[in-house]
Amino acid sequence: MRMARQGAFLWAAVICISLRAAGQTADMSSQLLNVTGKLTRVMGVGAETTGWAIELDEPMPIDGKPAKLIEISYSKTKKLEKLENKHIVATGTSAHRHGVDTGDRPVLEVSYLKKSENTTAAH
């Protein structure tokens, strides 16, 4: 019985620490971004990627460094597949993901995405 109580306490501690860490990660994000560029598929070591990114029309500062590409996270995968290699407009909040091999990296959590009417800017 004593062992069961110790095990339950240990699991409760792990859950509390995990929730605290998740809360700290969420606090570093939430910058609203509007971007335009070409929607492309991406691959990463050990599958540490969302699988999609936007090749930005113009480099923009992300985490203090100029970036030409930003990985995106969007739940509507069918829509992403239809817009692959198309010029798009996207809005979302900046976030960070952590991978064993990739480390901490910026990701755009997309809330709005559509094909751009401006086809002259497409790559």
C-alpha positions in Angstrom: 0.0 0.0 0.0 2.8 2.4 0.9 4.5 1.7 -2.5 1.2 2.5 -4.3 0.9 5.8 -2.5 4.5 6.7 -3.3 3.9 5.8 -7.0 0.8 8.0 -7.1 2.7 10.9 -5.5 5.5 10.5 -8.1 3.1 10.6 -11.0 1.3 13.6 -9.6 4.7 15.4 -9.3 5.6 14.5 -12.9 2.2 15.8 -14.2 2.6 19.1 -12.2 6.1 19.7 -13.6 4.9 18.9 -17.1 2.0 21.3 -16.9 4.3 24.1 -15.5 6.8 23.5 -18.4 4.0 23.6 -20.9 2.7 26.9 -19.5 6.2 28.4 -19.7 6.5 27.4 -23.3 3.2 28.9 -24.2 4.1 32.2 -22.6 7.1 32.7 -24.9 4.8 32.9 -28.0 1.7 34.7 -29.1 2.9 37.3 -31.4 0.4 37.7 -34.2 2.0 37.4 -37.7 0.7 38.0 -41.2 2.8 36.3 -43.9 2.7 35.7 -47.6 4.7 33.2 -49.7 4.8 29.8 -51.3 3.4 26.9 -49.3 5.8 23.9 -49.4 6.2 20.6 -47.8 9.2 20.1 -45.5 10.9 17.1 -43.9 13.1 16.9 -40.8 15.5 14.6 -39.1 13.5 12.0 -37.1 10.2 13.5 -38.4 10.6 16.5 -36.1 8.5 18.9 -38.3 4.9 19.7 -38.9 5.5 18.8 -42.6 4.6 22.3 -43.9 6.3 25.6 -44.3 5.9 28.9 -46.1 8.8 30.3 -48.2 8.3 33.9 -47.3 8.2 36.6 -50.1 10.5 38.8 -48.0 12.8 37.8 -45.1 11.3 38.7 -41.8 12.8 38.8 -38.3 11.9 35.7 -36.3 13.5 35.3 -32.9 15.8 38.2 -33.8 17.2 36.6 -37.0 16.1 37.2 -40.6 14.2 34.2 -41.9 13.1 33.3 -45.4 11.0 30.3 -44.3 8.7 29.5 -41.4 7.3 26.2 -40.5 3.5 26.2 -40.0 1.0 24.2 -38.0 -2.5 24.0 -39.4 -5.2 21.4 -38.7 -6.9 21.4 -42.1 -4.4 19.2 -44.0 -6.7 18.7 -47.0 -6.6 22.5 -47.6 -2.8 22.5 -47.3 -2.6 19.7 -49.9 -4.8 21.7 -52.3 -2.6 24.8 -51.9 0.8 23.0 -52.0 3.3 25.1 -54.1 0.8 27.9 -54.4 1.2 31.5 -53.3 -0.7 32.0 -50.1 -1.6 34.5 -47.4 -1.6 33.2 -43.7 -2.2 34.7 -40.3 -1.4 33.1 -37.0 0.5 33.3 -33.8 4.1 32.5 -33.3 5.0 29.6 -31.1 7.9 27.3 -30.4 8.3 23.6 -30.8 11.1 21.5 -29.4 12.7 18.4 -30.9 15.4 16.2 -29.8 17.5 16.8 -33.0 16.1 20.2 -34.1 16.1 21.9 -30.7 13.8 24.9 -30.2 12.3 26.3 -33.4 9.7 28.8 -34.3 6.4 27.7 -35.8 3.4 29.7 -37.0 0.2 28.4 -35.6 -2.1 29.3 -38.5 -5.6 30.5 -37.8 -6.3 31.8 -41.3 -5.0 30.7 -44.7 -6.0 31.3 -48.3 -4.6 31.4 -51.8 -3.2 34.8 -52.6 -4.8 36.8 -55.4 -1.3 38.3 -56.1 0.1 35.6 -58.5 3.0 37.9 -59.6 4.8 37.3 -56.2 4.7 33.5 -56.5 8.1 31.8 -56.8 
